[in-house]
Amino acid sequence: WVLDDKSGKDQGLDVVLYPEGWNLDYAPALMYTKIINKDNTLQKSFADIISEQVDQLKQYGATIVKDSIAYTYDNKQSVIINFIDNTTKTSNLISYINEYNYIVSFILTSRDKNQFLKSKPQFLELVNSYKIN
């Protein structure tokens, strides 16, 4: 996988990853990160924020396939949502990791089901490698 810190800037993505030999526009699968800032004045729990995220996905036509748990390098729990975006016809995984003032999310997306399945181990490897120094 190639770590690219330039191609996704115009889409608000600091870093994207895609299989070697491809680029952001044509890659059969992509991984990227997003930060969800917590609004501490609302006192929402991690579970509430994930629930809201899932509700938003459903409102936009996504089908939730399942969720699961993985662990980061420093043993933090990551909640992973597996869903199909029926609008874009993509298969997706989103990992949510709870930090003090924000939630870190890693996303895997692919329009090719076989490439999606092939990319899942690398996605889990990325989640498992996460740690705050």
Salt bridges, closest charged atoms under 4 A:
ASP5 OD1 - LYS6 NZ 3.30
ASP14 OD1 - LYS9 NZ 3.65
GLU52 OE2 - LYS44 NZ 2.77
ASP74 OD2 - LYS76 NZ 3.88
GLU99 OE2 - LYS76 NZ 2.81
